[in-house]
Amino acid sequence: MSREQLEAVLQSILGEARLCRTSLPGLAELQLWLLDPRNLDRAFAPEETRRLLDTPPYWGFCWGSGLALARWVLDHPELVRSKRILDFGSGSGIVALACRLAGASQSIACDLDGPARQACAVNARLNDLELELAADYFAVEGDIDLIIAADVLYDSDNRPFLDHFRRRASQVLVADSRVRNLRHPGYVRLATLAGQTVPDLGEPLEFRQVALYQGLP
């Protein structure tokens, strides 16, 4: 799928919305095709609001936890170098791309949402990087060295994956801006990172503090 085709998917949800090539704050190494912020500076028609609620284009944003985790990966390339990585709930693909740029032997962008996978592919081409795409986490075969997940804990239905991640991979990293005191067996808080959502949604400052958790072996 081309960028133009992905933009057409966006417009089926949000009128005349556009994607724009976006530089990311604090992450000069990568760019993404993201929702043009001018598309947010207006009132939405009732039908647009309904479509946004039914099929929100998460992939049109770089969420704060993903931005923070991508920066962490690029600052700690030894974490991913020569490893097979799976980015769970990849969205725009920012973390999977950071892993590939940092030297991962294979970086798998895994997302149930078809347009999100297409966004990952379009963003990979933008950055001249190679990603593998997966729709079903459980269908990914072979060993995985590191599983990474950003902003997935908001959905309580995803919590059981935390146990599966630790069984599946020797290393696990989970970043979340809304869950700062994760009480789940086998996970410890590793760091607090700075992040912000792009384009800016005017989120409270507290959501610019991202908790990074590590799964214990």
PEFENCOR-V97424 format. One record per backbone hydrogen bond with DSSP energy under -1.0 kcal/mol. CO is the residue of the C=O (numbers start at 1). NH is the residue of the N-H. E is the energy in kcal/mol with one decimal. If there is no record, write none. Layout:
# PEFENCOR-V97424
[[CO,NH,E] [CO,NH,E]]
This chain:
# PEFENCOR-V97424
[[2,6,-2.1] [3,7,-2.4] [4,8,-1.7] [5,9,-1.6] [6,10,-2.0] [7,11,-2.5] [8,12,-1.3] [10,13,-1.5] [10,14,-2.7] [14,17,-2.4] [18,36,-2.9] [20,34,-2.3] [22,32,-1.9] [24,27,-2.0] [27,30,-1.3] [32,22,-3.2] [34,20,-3.3] [36,39,-2.4] [37,40,-1.5] [40,42,-1.1] [45,49,-2.4] [46,50,-2.1] [47,51,-2.2] [48,52,-2.7] [49,53,-2.0] [50,54,-2.2] [51,55,-3.2] [56,58,-2.1] [57,60,-2.3] [58,61,-1.8] [60,35,-2.9] [62,198,-2.6] [63,67,-2.5] [64,68,-2.5] [65,69,-2.5] [66,70,-2.5] [67,71,-2.0] [68,72,-2.0] [69,73,-2.4] [70,74,-2.2] [71,75,-1.7] [72,76,-1.1] [76,79,-2.1] [77,80,-1.4] [77,81,-2.3] [80,83,-2.3] [83,105,-1.2] [83,106,-1.5] [84,145,-1.8] [84,146,-1.6] [85,108,-2.6] [86,148,-2.8] [87,110,-2.5] [90,93,-2.6] [93,97,-2.6] [94,98,-2.0] [95,99,-2.4] [96,100,-2.0] [97,101,-2.7] [98,102,-2.0] [99,104,-2.4] [100,103,-1.4] [103,82,-3.0] [106,85,-3.1] [107,132,-2.6] [108,87,-3.3] [109,134,-2.3] [110,89,-1.8] [110,90,-1.8] [113,117,-1.8] [114,118,-2.2] [115,119,-2.6] [116,120,-2.3] [117,121,-2.0] [118,122,-2.5] [119,123,-2.8] [120,124,-2.0] [121,125,-2.0] [122,126,-1.9] [123,127,-1.5] [124,129,-2.6] [125,128,-1.1] [132,109,-3.3] [134,111,-2.3] [136,139,-1.3] [137,140,-1.1] [145,171,-1.1] [146,86,-2.3] [147,173,-2.3] [148,88,-2.9] [149,175,-2.7] [155,158,-2.3] [156,159,-1.3] [158,161,-1.6] [159,162,-1.8] [160,164,-1.3] [161,165,-3.2] [162,166,-1.3] [163,167,-1.3] [164,168,-2.1] [165,169,-2.5] [171,147,-2.1] [172,215,-2.1] [173,149,-2.0] [174,213,-3.4] [175,151,-2.7] [176,211,-2.6] [184,187,-1.7] [186,216,-3.7] [188,214,-3.0] [191,212,-2.8] [193,210,-3.4] [198,62,-3.4] [204,207,-1.7] [205,208,-2.1] [206,209,-1.3] [208,195,-2.2] [210,193,-3.4] [211,176,-2.3] [212,190,-3.6] [212,191,-1.4] [213,174,-2.6] [214,188,-2.1]]
